[in-house]
Amino acid sequence: MANAKIIEAKQQEVNEIATKLRESASTVVADYRGLNVAQVTELRKQLREAGVEFQVLKNSLVSRAAASVELSELDAVLTGPTAVAFSKTDAVAAAKILNDFAKKNEALKLKGGVVEGRYVDAAQVKALADLPSREGLLSMLLSVLQAPIRNFALAVKAVAEKNEASA
């Protein structure tokens, strides 16, 4: 009877991981081997502040969950100790924090992940990390949208000042 309970518990965990894979804007898989407790605690703190869930998971469970959501490409990176960061809202947050942390702590290695339902390798995760944050992109967009209005206002002001000077 104990085996049936264990199997049921593992199936439930696989279902939870599959739900997180399905609902996350991005998921990043990393090898945390070599990090000490203080470093892992600091990493978890940074991720939590950004709204990213960070878990150490068994490769076999992640593999089954990935297969159930048709992401079997993820199996290629499920070797050795595996930590998974799930970001539900910001597709860049997990990649940016993990990549920045990996630059300071060589023990952390990015393996790959899933962005908007598609598998990405470690190089693509690093490229994603180099993108500006959502807020940064929105401020750039706002700046671009405001430029024509600002230039028009400056032109009108210049014409008005010219007319005042000649009057």
Secondary structure, 3 states (H helix, E strand, C coil): CHHHHHHHHHHHHHHHHHHHHHHCCEEEEEECCCCCHHHHHHHHHHHHHCCEEEEECCHHHHHHHHHHCCCHHHHHHCCCCCEEEEECCCCCHHHHHHHHHHHHCCCCEEEEEEECCEEEEHHHHHHHHCCCCHHHHHHHHHHHHHHHHHHHHHHHHHHHHHHHHHC
